[in-house]
Structure formats: C-alpha cells, structure tokens
Amino acid sequence: MAKRVLSKATYQRLEAEITHLEKVVLPEVADKIGRARELGDLSENGDYHAAKDEYGMLNDRKNLVRTILEDAEIGEPARDGSVGVLSLVTVLFDGDDPDMAETYLIGHIEEQADGVEVMSPVSPIGNALLGRSEGDSVSVTLENGSTVSVTITKVAH
C-alpha cells in the first residue's frame, strides 16, 4: 500500500491529538466511568453507559489516528511546477467563467486556511490532476459515470 503523504504540520497535529487523547481526554473519561459506577446499579445507569460509549469512541479515534501516522510520510509539494500531493491547484471546469476558478489543496487529511478545500489525490479529479502542469486540460470520469473537463490555471507550492 502506498504511503499517505502528509505535511509536517498535519503530521505534528495528529501526533499532538494522540498525546492529548492519551494524557488528558481518555483519563478524564475513565474517571467519569469510575464516578458513574459509584452511583449504583450499572444495568440502569445511563451515566455509566454514556461514559463507556464516549471512551470507546475516543479510543477508536486514537487508534485511527495512530494507524494513519503509521502509514504516513512527511512530504513536500513537487517543485517542478507539476501537480503533486500538497500542491495548491486552481482549476476551471469547462463551461465556467474564469472568475469561477476553484483552488484546492491536493492532500489526504490536510487542513488549509483561507477556505481552500482539500481534494484527495485518490479521488477521480485529484488523481487525474497529479503530474499535470499549468495549462493542461483533463477529462475525468466521475464515480457516477458522468465526465467533467477541467483546466489547470495555476499550480502553487
């Protein structure tokens, strides 16, 4: 399986999330479970069951993030002008006016400021853009069978 490429900031954010879950959040919820147990009959103790459910969901999140990090590498955007993971790409869909161009960060679980959306590099459009350059046009068949054409108007790193 190919490694998931993450920016250094995202990798660090996910590491910090695991640490926070392990050292702060999960111990607090475990304490909640203990306090709820003291309230009596566990079969009818809503606080106990809610705290156990919360603990399970948070523990699942911790495990998911850990799995993501185990399958990740820190990367840099391509510097040759082509679209790669972590590139900022502005595209214009066929039929749209130039002022309707949309900018995306190509990435897996990146966070981007300024309202820029993240487009997965394994999505049909994201995958079709990889390796392309400014001015290139691509036709993409989407999951629903329809075809869209997009032109790359800008690649930034």
One Martini backbone bead per residue (centre of mass of N, CA, C, O) as a GRO file, in nm:
protein
  157
    1MET     BB    1   0.097   0.036   0.022
    2ALA     BB    2   0.074   0.354  -0.002
    3LYS     BB    3   0.176   0.630   0.116
    4ARG     BB    4   0.088   0.891   0.318
    5VAL     BB    5   0.094   1.228   0.248
    6LEU     BB    6   0.224   1.473   0.473
    7SER     BB    7   0.249   1.732   0.642
    8LYS     BB    8   0.415   1.838   0.908
    9ALA     BB    9   0.174   1.976   1.047
   10THR     BB   10  -0.018   1.732   1.037
   11TYR     BB   11   0.155   1.529   1.181
   12GLN     BB   12   0.174   1.697   1.446
   13ARG     BB   13  -0.129   1.720   1.498
   14LEU     BB   14  -0.176   1.410   1.529
   15GLU     BB   15   0.021   1.363   1.757
   16ALA     BB   16  -0.118   1.563   1.954
   17GLU     BB   17  -0.388   1.417   1.963
   18ILE     BB   18  -0.292   1.158   2.091
   19THR     BB   19  -0.171   1.281   2.346
   20HIS     BB   20  -0.433   1.414   2.443
   21LEU     BB   21  -0.599   1.158   2.464
   22GLU     BB   22  -0.405   0.995   2.658
   23LYS     BB   23  -0.351   1.236   2.889
   24VAL     BB   24  -0.658   1.361   2.910
   25VAL     BB   25  -0.930   1.246   2.797
   26LEU     BB   26  -0.933   0.942   2.877
   27PRO     BB   27  -0.889   0.983   3.184
   28GLU     BB   28  -1.148   1.149   3.226
   29VAL     BB   29  -1.345   0.926   3.130
   30ALA     BB   30  -1.254   0.711   3.329
   31ASP     BB   31  -1.344   0.877   3.572
   32LYS     BB   32  -1.642   0.886   3.494
   33ILE     BB   33  -1.689   0.586   3.514
   34GLY     BB   34  -1.618   0.562   3.812
   35ARG     BB   35  -1.836   0.757   3.919
   36ALA     BB   36  -2.081   0.605   3.792
   37ARG     BB   37  -2.045   0.338   3.949
   38GLU     BB   38  -2.118   0.471   4.234
   39LEU     BB   39  -2.441   0.499   4.166
   40GLY     BB   40  -2.484   0.190   4.085
   41ASP     BB   41  -2.678   0.031   3.888
   42LEU     BB   42  -2.558  -0.051   3.572
   43SER     BB   43  -2.816  -0.131   3.402
   44GLU     BB   44  -2.945   0.185   3.485
   45ASN     BB   45  -2.678   0.358   3.402
   46GLY     BB   46  -2.641   0.618   3.193
   47ASP     BB   47  -2.365   0.740   3.267
   48TYR     BB   48  -2.200   0.485   3.229
   49HIS     BB   49  -2.273   0.422   2.930
   50ALA     BB   50  -2.186   0.695   2.813
   51ALA     BB   51  -1.889   0.682   2.904
   52LYS     BB   52  -1.820   0.420   2.757
   53ASP     BB   53  -1.886   0.522   2.473
   54GLU     BB   54  -1.690   0.759   2.473
   55TYR     BB   55  -1.436   0.594   2.514
   56GLY     BB   56  -1.460   0.423   2.259
   57MET     BB   57  -1.456   0.655   2.051
   58LEU     BB   58  -1.183   0.779   2.139
   59ASN     BB   59  -1.015   0.523   2.101
   60ASP     BB   60  -1.075   0.492   1.801
   61ARG     BB   61  -0.947   0.757   1.718
   62LYS     BB   62  -0.665   0.698   1.815
   63ASN     BB   63  -0.624   0.446   1.634
   64LEU     BB   64  -0.666   0.586   1.364
   65VAL     BB   65  -0.438   0.793   1.386
   66ARG     BB   66  -0.213   0.589   1.425
   67THR     BB   67  -0.253   0.449   1.150
   68ILE     BB   68  -0.197   0.694   0.977
   69LEU     BB   69   0.097   0.742   1.081
   70GLU     BB   70   0.211   0.459   1.002
   71ASP     BB   71   0.112   0.544   0.682
   72ALA     BB   72   0.326   0.788   0.687
   73GLU     BB   73   0.465   1.080   0.523
   74ILE     BB   74   0.673   1.338   0.488
   75GLY     BB   75   0.611   1.610   0.268
   76GLU     BB   76   0.648   1.774  -0.047
   77PRO     BB   77   0.601   1.966  -0.288
   78ALA     BB   78   0.633   2.003  -0.596
   79ARG     BB   79   0.902   2.189  -0.787
   80ASP     BB   80   0.825   2.148  -1.119
   81GLY     BB   81   0.504   2.248  -1.159
   82SER     BB   82   0.358   2.011  -1.069
   83VAL     BB   83   0.119   1.802  -0.964
   84GLY     BB   84   0.087   1.729  -0.615
   85VAL     BB   85   0.117   1.652  -0.318
   86LEU     BB   86   0.052   1.970  -0.162
   87SER     BB   87  -0.081   2.122  -0.379
   88LEU     BB   88  -0.190   2.419  -0.529
   89VAL     BB   89  -0.498   2.418  -0.720
   90THR     BB   90  -0.622   2.574  -1.010
   91VAL     BB   91  -0.952   2.540  -1.148
   92LEU     BB   92  -1.145   2.493  -1.458
   93PHE     BB   93  -1.449   2.437  -1.557
   94ASP     BB   94  -1.623   2.359  -1.806
   95GLY     BB   95  -1.821   2.657  -1.869
   96ASP     BB   96  -1.675   2.844  -1.692
   97ASP     BB   97  -1.587   3.122  -1.560
   98PRO     BB   98  -1.287   3.251  -1.462
   99ASP     BB   99  -1.417   3.355  -1.178
  100MET     BB  100  -1.478   3.025  -1.103
  101ALA     BB  101  -1.234   2.939  -0.992
  102GLU     BB  102  -1.072   2.665  -0.815
  103THR     BB  103  -0.916   2.589  -0.501
  104TYR     BB  104  -0.679   2.325  -0.413
  105LEU     BB  105  -0.569   2.084  -0.188
  106ILE     BB  106  -0.358   1.825  -0.223
  107GLY     BB  107  -0.491   1.573  -0.002
  108HIS     BB  108  -0.591   1.395   0.270
  109ILE     BB  109  -0.578   1.562   0.590
  110GLU     BB  110  -0.570   1.849   0.547
  111GLU     BB  111  -0.523   2.188   0.645
  112GLN     BB  112  -0.676   2.497   0.529
  113ALA     BB  113  -0.669   2.805   0.480
  114ASP     BB  114  -0.886   3.032   0.329
  115GLY     BB  115  -1.109   2.807   0.229
  116VAL     BB  116  -0.952   2.573   0.127
  117GLU     BB  117  -0.991   2.286  -0.025
  118VAL     BB  118  -0.974   1.938  -0.008
  119MET     BB  119  -0.813   1.704  -0.233
  120SER     BB  120  -0.796   1.395  -0.317
  121PRO     BB  121  -0.555   1.190  -0.482
  122VAL     BB  122  -0.791   0.946  -0.513
  123SER     BB  123  -0.963   1.100  -0.668
  124PRO     BB  124  -1.052   1.151  -0.977
  125ILE     BB  125  -0.945   1.443  -1.003
  126GLY     BB  126  -0.688   1.431  -0.835
  127ASN     BB  127  -0.555   1.203  -1.002
  128ALA     BB  128  -0.565   1.354  -1.283
  129LEU     BB  129  -0.370   1.597  -1.186
  130LEU     BB  130  -0.137   1.434  -1.150
  131GLY     BB  131   0.151   1.564  -1.322
  132ARG     BB  132   0.043   1.817  -1.402
  133SER     BB  133   0.003   2.140  -1.562
  134GLU     BB  134  -0.016   2.438  -1.648
  135GLY     BB  135  -0.283   2.429  -1.901
  136ASP     BB  136  -0.398   2.169  -1.851
  137SER     BB  137  -0.626   1.920  -1.972
  138VAL     BB  138  -0.898   1.721  -1.827
  139SER     BB  139  -1.069   1.417  -1.834
  140VAL     BB  140  -1.334   1.299  -1.609
  141THR     BB  141  -1.451   1.014  -1.453
  142LEU     BB  142  -1.694   0.961  -1.247
  143GLU     BB  143  -1.864   0.758  -1.032
  144ASN     BB  144  -2.147   0.829  -1.196
  145GLY     BB  145  -2.022   0.856  -1.518
  146SER     BB  146  -1.951   1.129  -1.549
  147THR     BB  147  -1.808   1.405  -1.733
  148VAL     BB  148  -1.519   1.612  -1.680
  149SER     BB  149  -1.362   1.928  -1.744
  150VAL     BB  150  -1.027   2.048  -1.675
  151THR     BB  151  -0.831   2.341  -1.599
  152ILE     BB  152  -0.514   2.445  -1.532
  153THR     BB  153  -0.424   2.772  -1.396
  154LYS     BB  154  -0.269   2.676  -1.119
  155VAL     BB  155   0.051   2.620  -0.947
  156ALA     BB  156   0.125   2.574  -0.603
  157HIS     BB  157   0.362   2.563  -0.303
   0.00000   0.00000   0.00000
